[in-house]
Amino acid sequence: MPKYIGDSKVPVMEFCEYCWEVLNEDGTCPIEECVHNDLLSLDESEAQTEGD
């Protein structure tokens, strides 16, 4: 679901902070080799480890 600022009906575009591509709806970068995706998967694996 797109994010909005205030009462605006214009969706906010989110960009990768490493390669400046527009992020996919799930928050991943469309560039497969981008470090952004590696960091997201690392965060997910750490969250699963802490929950155990």
N, C-alpha and C positions, 0 to 999 in steps of 0.2 A: 504494500500500500504506500503511495507516495506521501512524502512529508510536506507540510505547508507551514508558512510563517504567518502567525497571527490569523486574521480573517481572510487572508489572501486565498484565492482559488487557483493560483499558479503553483504547480509543484516545484519543489526545490530539487535541483540536480545535485547529486553527490558525486564528487570526483575522487579518484585514487590519489593519495598524497605522494605516491612514488612515481607514477608514470602519467598522471593527469588524464587518464581515460575515464569516461562516465561509468560509474559502477552499475553492476547488474542489480535487479530488484532485490536479490537476496544478500546484497552487500559485498559480493565477491567482485574481483576485477576481471574484465573480459580477456585480459592478456594472461595466458596460462603460466608463463614463466615469471610473472610479477611477484615480488616479495610480499606484497599485500596478502595474497592468497596463502602463502606459507605462514605468515603471522596469524592469520585467522585460524588455520588448522592447528597451529601450535596452541593458541588460546583455548580452542575446543578440547584438545587432548589434556591440557592442564586442568580444565574445569572438570573433566571426567575423573581425573586422578584424585582431585581434592574431594570429590563426592564419595569416593570409595572408603 
